[in-house]
């Protein structure tokens, strides 16, 4: 960790679907400048954890906060009680989310995809927003593609537009949900290179990923989840190269076969 400032804090998180527990008393803090990779088998709760942090799902119980902004905490009955619309709107200004399926507006140009939320939601100065968007698109290797629509781009280019769109909101923390799972190996490398660059700039990120070598090289900390629990967490190289828990060892051995 590079700071003691927790940009995101999750405590005692529980979530069930149809009576089936998916998150079982999960606690996680992410510090400023930290890159946290979440790994584990399918169905282990990784994406649900991320979706709860990104306010796409609601917790059944637990506390969720972004910095000093508390979004949800348990009520007297031990159920997660969420704050009002204004607090939730403020919270959404503090994070960006990159989906595995890009989720770009198909009828918007690249530039409009990137600038729409800063203009319509944050109501920032138009000239500043467009200057920032051009800077981000250049960083993503998409200079000259501002007027293209998503169908004219490769999957890797679309994902880089999605990253630029998330960064355009100037978030405190970026969430990635399996950002390369929809891409072939060649395109995957281009997206991972972009994320490595953001890590070098100390962008705070939480990344659900199945790319183990990427997690080892880029993350400060790796969290291994299975069965709705955090089984093991620690420095990336330690968890991936020298895991303490047998379940972690079995998982890593299995994906290496």
C-alpha positions in Angstrom: 0.0 0.0 0.0 1.2 3.5 -0.7 -1.1 5.3 1.7 -3.2 4.8 4.8 -6.1 6.6 3.2 -8.9 4.1 2.3 -10.6 5.3 -0.9 -13.0 2.4 -0.6 -14.0 0.4 2.5 -16.3 -2.6 2.7 -17.0 -4.3 6.0 -19.0 -7.3 6.9 -20.5 -7.6 3.4 -23.2 -10.2 2.9 -25.2 -10.9 -0.2 -27.5 -13.8 -1.2 -29.5 -14.6 -4.3 -32.6 -16.7 -3.9 -31.5 -17.8 -0.5 -28.0 -18.8 -1.7 -25.2 -16.9 0.0 -22.8 -15.4 -2.5 -20.9 -13.0 -0.2 -20.3 -14.2 3.3 -18.9 -11.5 5.7 -16.5 -9.9 3.2 -14.3 -7.0 4.3 -11.9 -5.1 2.0 -10.2 -1.8 2.0 -8.5 -0.2 -0.9 -5.9 2.5 -0.3 -5.0 5.5 -2.5 -2.6 4.4 -5.3 -3.1 0.7 -4.7 -3.9 -1.9 -7.3 -5.9 -4.9 -6.0 -6.5 -7.9 -8.1 -9.3 -10.3 -7.2 -8.9 -13.9 -8.4 -10.7 -17.1 -7.9 -13.0 -19.7 -9.5 -16.2 -18.9 -11.4 -19.1 -18.6 -8.9 -16.7 -17.6 -6.1 -18.3 -14.2 -5.6 -15.7 -12.0 -7.4 -18.1 -10.2 -9.8 -20.8 -9.9 -7.2 -18.4 -8.2 -4.8 -17.4 -5.7 -7.5 -21.0 -5.1 -8.5 -21.9 -4.3 -4.9 -19.0 -1.9 -4.6 -20.1 -0.2 -7.9 -23.7 0.1 -6.6 -25.1 -2.2 -9.3 -26.2 -4.6 -6.6 -27.3 -3.9 -3.0 -25.8 -5.5 0.0 -28.0 -7.5 2.4 -25.7 -6.5 5.2 -22.5 -4.6 5.7 -20.9 -1.2 5.4 -19.8 0.5 2.2 -17.9 3.8 2.1 -15.9 5.8 -0.4 -13.5 7.9 1.6 -15.5 9.9 4.1 -18.8 9.2 2.2 -20.7 6.3 3.9 -23.1 4.8 1.3 -24.5 2.0 3.4 -24.4 0.7 7.0 -26.3 -1.8 9.0 -29.5 -0.7 10.7 -30.8 -1.9 14.0 -32.0 -5.1 12.4 -28.5 -5.8 11.0 -29.6 -5.1 7.4 -27.7 -2.8 5.0 -29.5 0.6 4.9 -28.5 2.8 2.0 -28.3 6.5 2.1 -30.5 8.8 -0.1 -30.3 9.6 -3.8 -28.0 12.5 -3.3 -25.4 10.5 -1.4 -25.5 7.7 -4.0 -25.1 10.3 -6.7 -22.0 11.6 -4.9 -20.6 8.1 -4.5 -21.0 7.4 -8.2 -18.7 10.4 -8.9 -15.9 8.7 -7.0 -15.5 5.5 -9.1 -15.4 4.4 -12.7 -16.4 0.9 -13.9 -15.1 -1.0 -16.9 -17.2 -4.0 -17.9 -16.1 -7.2 -19.7 -18.6 -6.5 -22.5 -17.5 -2.9 -23.1 -21.1 -1.5 -22.7 -20.5 1.4 -25.1 -23.5 3.3 -26.5 -23.5 1.7 -30.1 -25.0 4.8 -31.8 -22.6 7.3 -30.2 -19.3 8.2 -31.6 -16.1 7.4 -29.6 -15.9 11.0 -28.5 -19.5 11.2 -27.4 -19.2 8.0 -25.5 -16.2 9.5 -23.6 -17.6 13.0 -23.1 -21.3 12.3 -22.4 -21.2 11.6 -18.7 -18.8 14.4 -17.8 -21.0 16.9 -19.6 -24.5 15.6 -18.7 -23.8 14.2 -15.2 -20.9 16.2 -13.9 -21.8 19.4 -15.9 -18.1 20.2 -16.4 -16.9 22.9 -18.8 -17.3 21.6 -22.4 -13.8 22.8 -23.6 -12.1 21.1 -20.6 -14.1 17.9 -21.0 -13.2 17.6 -24.7 -9.5 18.5 -24.1 -9.4 15.8 -21.4 -11.1 13.3 -23.7 -8.7 13.9 -26.5 -5.8 13.4 -24.1 -7.3 10.1 -22.8 -8.0 8.8 -26.3 -4.4 9.6 -27.3 -3.1 7.7 -24.3 -5.3 4.7 -25.3 -3.8 4.7 -28.8 -7.1 5.9 -30.3 -6.1 9.2 -31.8 -8.0 9.8 -35.0 -10.8 7.5 -34.1 -12.9 10.1 -32.3 -15.7 10.0 -34.9 -15.9 6.2 -35.3 -18.8 4.3 -33.8 -18.2 1.1 -31.7 -19.1 -1.2 -34.6 -16.1 0.2 -36.6 -13.6 -0.8 -33.8 -12.0 -4.0 -32.8 -12.9 -5.5 -29.4 -9.6 -4.3 -27.9 -10.2 -0.7 -29.2 -13.8 -0.8 -27.8 -12.4 -1.8 -24.4 -9.8 1.0 -24.5 -12.7 3.5 -25.3 -14.5 2.1 -22.2 -11.4 2.7 -20.1 -11.1 6.2 -21.4 -14.8 6.8 -20.7 -14.3 5.6 -17.1 -11.3 7.8 -16.7 -13.1 10.8 -18.1 -15.1 11.1 -14.9 -11.8 11.7 -13.0 -12.7 8.9 -10.5 -10.9 8.2 -7.3 -10.9 4.4 -8.0 -11.4 2.3 -11.1 -13.2 -1.0 -11.0 -12.5 -3.6 -13.8 -14.7 -6.7 -14.1 -12.7 -9.3 -16.2 -11.7 -6.6 -18.7 -10.1 -9.0 -21.2 -12.4 -12.0 -21.0 -14.2 -11.1 -24.2 -11.0 -10.6 -26.2 -8.7 -12.8 -28.1 -5.1 -13.2 -26.8 -3.6 -10.6 -29.2 -6.2 -7.9 -28.3 -5.9 -8.8 -24.6 -2.3 -7.6 -24.6 -3.2 -4.2 -25.8 -5.7 -3.7 -23.0 -3.4 -5.1 -20.3 -0.7 -2.7 -21.5 -3.1 0.2 -20.9 -3.9 -1.0 -17.4 -0.2 -1.5 -16.7 0.4 2.1 -17.7 -2.4 3.3 -15.3 -0.8 1.2 -12.5 2.6 2.9 -13.2 0.8 6.2 -12.7 -0.6 4.9 -9.4 -4.2 5.0 -10.4 -6.2 3.2 -7.7 -7.8 0.1 -9.2 -9.7 -3.0 -8.2 -9.4 -5.6 -11.0 -11.3 -8.9 -11.2 -9.1 -11.0 -13.5 -8.1 -14.5 -14.6 -4.8 -13.3 -16.0 -2.5 -14.6 -13.2 0.9 -13.3 -14.7 -0.7 -9.9 -15.1 -2.0 -9.9 -11.5 1.4 -10.9 -10.2 3.2 -8.2 -12.2 0.8 -5.3 -11.8 -1.1 -5.7 -8.5 0.1 -4.6 -5.1 -2.2 -7.0 -3.4 -4.1 -10.1 -4.6 -7.3 -11.3 -3.0 -8.3 -15.0 -3.6 -12.0 -15.6 -3.3 -13.9 -18.9 -3.2 -17.3 -19.8 -1.9 -18.2 -16.2 -1.1 -15.2 -15.8 1.2 -11.8 -14.2 1.1 -9.7 -17.3 1.5 -6.3 -15.6 1.2 -4.9 -12.1 0.5 -1.5 -10.5 0.5 1.3 -9.1 -1.7 0.7 -10.3 -5.3 3.9 -12.4 -5.7 3.4 -14.1 -2.3 -0.2 -15.2 -3.0 0.4 -16.3 -6.5 3.9 -17.8 -6.2 3.8 -19.0 -2.5 0.2 -19.3 -1.4 -0.4 -20.3 2.2 -3.8 -21.9 1.8 -4.4 -25.3 0.2 -7.5 -24.0 -1.6 -5.4 -21.3 -3.2 -2.7 -23.7 -4.2 -5.3 -26.1 -5.8 -6.8 -23.2 -7.8 -3.5 -21.9 -9.1 -2.4 -25.5 -10.0 -5.6 -26.1 -11.8 -5.4 -23.1 -14.0 -1.8 -23.9 -14.8 -2.7 -27.4 -16.2 
